[in-house]
Amino acid sequence: MTAPASRSGQLVRSPVVLHDGQWWLVSGAGSILATDPTFAGVLDDFAQAMAAADEAVADLHARQGEPPSTDAGGRR
């Protein structure tokens, strides 16, 4: 599994958290490590796509002279 640049953080609006390069599914009942390499790869790809989208939006705001959203970093 290739972890995204960020080593920790919650995936947008999901019960999925990246901690020290490992994906965890988190709920009120507890947490479980996502050990399936295909599933972890999809989470990596999605996290990278979200980071790229956030960066593109921030760049667009900068070119338009608008301040970026105060709730940046994948938290919409």
Phi, psi and omega in degrees: 000135177255108183284146176298170182305321178286130182270347180212152175144161180270140175284139186314127175044046180216164176271027184249131182231136174264122180226119181051042176080006179238138179274136179234139171265125189238136175216177177297336181275346180144193183231151176221137180287132176277101186264347180288119184296327179292314179297315179298322178296320177295319177297318177301311181299318180295317179298319178294320178295319178295319178296319179294321178294317177300318179294319179297319178294318178298320177296318179298315178298319180297320180291331180270000179075018179261146176291145177293161178304140179286347181250058184272185177081033176085005179250100183256000000 
